[in-house]
Amino acid sequence: MQRDWATILASGEFFQKTLDCLRSHIAILDSDGTIIAVNATWNAFATANGLAAEFCGPGANYLRSCDNATGDCSSEAQVVANGIRSVLAGTQEYFYLEYPCHSPTEKRWFSIRVTRFEIQGEEHVVVAHDNITQRKLAELEICEANRRLGELVVTDGLTGIGNRRFFDRVLDQEWRRHGRFRIPLTVALVDVDCFKQFNDHEGHPAGDRCLREVAEKIDQIVGEEGDVARYGGEEFAVILPMTDANQAKSLLDDILVGIRQLEIPHATSRVGRGVVTVSIGSAVVVPHGQLSTADLLTRADHALYEAKSNGRDRCVISDIPLPGDTQAATARSRALVP
């Protein structure tokens, strides 16, 4: 049988059934924002969410409903209304927005697309809503996984503090910042005294516990004053922004005392206290063009060697002068024993 496609295509039933086959929530608006047609998915969503037809059904003014919206999504509704007006006015060809619209029982996200067409000289727009919750949840899972991965990249697996990568990154940032503002920066290297003997006598599991306790204590003492990282093996690094030698002394002394007060037994220590101790080498500088972070770390390492050579369980600070500082023509190293 020959079908009269022209009649079928011109029928309202064909038009409506076509709309109803679409999974997006579809509404067609005339030039003043009045809804002239919706599909079954739009109606089903409105019914499921208790939305009255007078606000979102045929004959309702969708722009007015958006303008008068209240509650959590009201700001997004106003953005949508402005976007529809822009498309109707021809100032933009297309409008797209993704927004949260959570219900009392679940997290939900939607997207809205607005496109324009003209018929018989009058502008109309098609408003298409889509539920994009599954994609958004997947994106959030990926973001969280990346965040955890990022933490692993800069976190020492044994102690839970920053690792060498973290230390290098923070030191580079602080070096540039302190050089820009011409303020002193302190770096300290903290080394557990006679740790090889501790490991040999107590065993590696005890050695790991020791490093975790030492790291936790250093991190606790430094607090918000700076950043702490595991520099390598039994060595830790501390970055103290905006801290000169005198200011650093008090905090580094607290670290010396705090580690002793952990009272971790160390029968084979050469220090003679019978507990785990640390030695600290520190360098202080106002960064400038004639020095680098490598120079700062070399100074701190030399100061640490001096602290160990002088009996361990002490701190040596190297105060690096600015160029042309006649009162400090050479680095002033001072042993600071609490």
N, C-alpha and C positions, 0 to 999 in steps of 0.2 A: 504494500500500500504506500502510495506517495504521501510523505508527510509535508504539511504546510509549515516549513521552518520559519518563514517570515512571520506568520501568525504566532507560532510558538515563542519565537524570540521577542516578539513585541508584548507578550503577555506578562502580567505582573507575577503570575505563578512561577514562570521560568526564572524571572529575576530573583524572586524570594528564595526559591529552592537552590539557586546558585549561591546566594549569600549564606544559606544555612549549611552548605557543604564545607564552608571555610572554618578552620579551627580557631582562627583569630576571633577576638570579640570585635565585631564590625558595627560601626554606626556611620550613616551618611547624613551630613548636615547641609542645610542651605546657606545662603550668603549671610544670614543674620545669626547663624548658630543653632537654628531649630533642627531637631532630629526628624528626618523624614523617613528613615528606614533603619532597621537593625536586623541582625541575624539571630539564629536560635542560640548560638553560643553567648552572645551578648545578653540575651534574656535569661539564660540559665545562670550566668554569673550574677546578674542583678538579683535574681530570686534567691540564690544561695546565700547572698550577703545582705539580704533584707533591704535592698534598694528599691524604693517605690518608683513606679513607672512615671509618675509626675516629674521626677528628677532626671530620669535617664531613658525613658521610653519615647516612642514616636510622638511628636507634638511638644515635647519638653525642650526648653532652650538649654543646650549643653553648656554654652558659654556662661550663662547665668548660674547654672548649677556649680560650675567650677569656681566662679567668682564668689559664690556664697558658701563654699565648702568650709567646714570647720574640722578640728581634730588633727591627728598626726600627719595626714597627707595634704593638709590645706595649702601649704606652701608649694608643693608640687602641682596641685590643681591650678593654682594661679599661673605657674610657669606654662602649663599645658594650654590654658586659655589664651595667654599671650602668644604662644606659638601658633595656635589655630588662627588667631586674628592676623598674624603676620603672613601666613600662607594664603588666607582669603584675600588679603590686601595685595598680594603679589610681591611683597618685599622679600620673601624667601620662598624658594621652590618647594622646600621639604622641611619637615620638622620631625625630630626624633629625640626621645628622652627615655632613660631607664631610671626607675625609682622604686624605693621600698614601699610596700603597702601591707604591713603585717597585720594579721588577724589576732584575736586573743589566744588562739590555739596553735598558730604556726607562723614561721617566718616566710614572707612572700615578697617577690620582686616582679615588677611588670615593665614592659616596654610599651611605648606608644609611638606610632608612626602616623603622620598626617600628610596626605597628598591632595592635590587640587585637580579638579576637572571642570570644564565649562559645558553647559548644555543650554541651548536656546538663549544664549547671551547672559546666563546667570552663573556665577561661580558657586561651586559646591566643593566640599572636602570629604574625604574618606578618613575616618578615624579608626585605626586598627590597634587594639590592645592585645598583647601576648604575655602569657605567664612564662617568665624566664627564671623561675625559682631554681630549677635543677641546675641550670648553667651557673647561676650566681653562687649556689652552694658549692659547686665544683670549683669555681674560682676562689672562693674563700678557703677551701681545703688546700688548694695549691699555694695560696698566699701564706697560710699557716705553715705548710710544709717547708716553703722557702725560708720563712722566718726561723724555723727550727734549724734548718740547714745552715743558715747564716750564723746562728749562734754556735753551732758545732765548728764552723770554720774558724772562729776567733776564740773558742773556749778550750782550755786545757782539759783533756778527758779525765785526768787523775784528780786534779784539785778543784775543778769547777770555776777557777778564775780565768782571766784572759790568757791567751797563749802568746807566742812570740809574734805571730802575725798581728794580733790585736795590739801588742806593745808597739811594734813598728808603725802601725797606722796612727795610733794616738800620738806618738812622739813626733811624727812628721807634721801632724795638724798643729800640735802645741808649739812646735819650733817656729812654724810660719806665723802663728798668731802672736807669740811672744816677741818675735823679731819685729813685727809690724808695730807693736805698741811699746817696744823697748822696755820690757819688764823681765825680771829674773825667772829662770826655769831651773828646777832641780830634778836630777835623775839619781836614783840610788840603786845599787846592786846589792842584794842580800843573799849571802851564801851560808848554808848550814855547815857548821864546823865539823870537820872529821866525819863526814857522812859516809864515806866508804867504809870506815871502821865500824860505824853503826850498822850498816847493811851486813857486813861480814859477821858481826857478832850477834845481831838480833834477827837477821833474815830479811828478805825482800818484802814480805807482807808487812812487817813492822816498819820497814823503811817507807813504804807507801803511806801507811797510816801517819807516820811522822810528817811527811811532806804535806799531807792534807791538813793536819792540825796547824802546822806552821803557816801554810797559805791562808787558812781561815783567820788565824790571829793577826797576821799582817793586814789582811783585807779589813778586818774589824777595826784595827787601830787607825789605818789610813782613812777609812770611811769616805766621806764626801770631799776630803781634802785633796784627793788625787786618784790615780788609777794604779792597780796592781796586776802584774802578769807573771806567769812562770816563764823565766828567761831561758831555762834549759837545765835538765838534770835537777840538782838540788839548789839551783840559783833562781832567785826571784828578782823582779825589777819593779821599781816604784817611780811613778811620774808625779811630781808635785808642782802644779802650775802656780805662778805668781808667788814663789817661795824663795827667799834668799837663804844664805848659809845659817844665819842665826835662827831664822824661823824653822829651817829644816832640822836643826839640832834637836829641838825639843821632841819632835815627832819621831825621829830616828832613835833617840834615846828610849822612847816609849816602846819601840819595837824590840830593842835589845832586852829591856826588862820584861816585856810581855812574853817573849819566847822563853826566857828563863822560868817565868812563873807557870808555864805549861807543865814544868817538872816531868818532862819526858826522860826517863832514865837513859843515860849514855855512859856506861862504865868504861868504855875505851876512848873517851874523848881526851885529847891532850890539854884541854883547857883546865881540867881539874875540878870542875864544879859538880861532876857526876850527873849532869842533865844536859839536854840538847841546848846549844847556844848558836848564835849566828854572828857573822862578821859583815860589816856594811862599808861599802865604798861609795861615795857620793860626789857628784860634781854639780856646780852651780854656775850658770852663765846667763848673760843677757845675749840672746842670739844676734849675730851680725854676719856680714858677708864674708868675713875671713875665717869663719868656723862652720862646721857642719855637725849634724847629729852624730856622725862617726867620731868626730873629735870629742864630743861630749861623753860618749860611751867609753872612749879610750881613757879619758881622764878618770871616769868613775871606776873603770877596771883597774887602773894603776892605784887608785885610792883603796880599793878592796885588797889588792896585793899588799899594800902597806899595812892595812889593818890586820891581815893574817900574819904578816911577818913580825908584827909587834905583839903577838900573843893571842890573837883572835878575840872574840867576844867584845868587840869594840867597833867604833865607827870613825872613819877618816873622811873629811870633806875637803874637796879641792874646789877652791873659789877661783874661777877663771876670770881675769880682768878684761875690761874693754880695751880695744886698741888705743894706745896713747895714754893709758892710765899710769901715770908716773908713780903713783903711790902703790901700785900693785904691778910692777913690771914683770913679775913672774907669778905663777899660780901659787896661792897661799894654801898649803896643806896643813891641816891641824887635826891632831888626834883628839877625839871626844870620847872620853871614857866615863860612863855614868857612875 
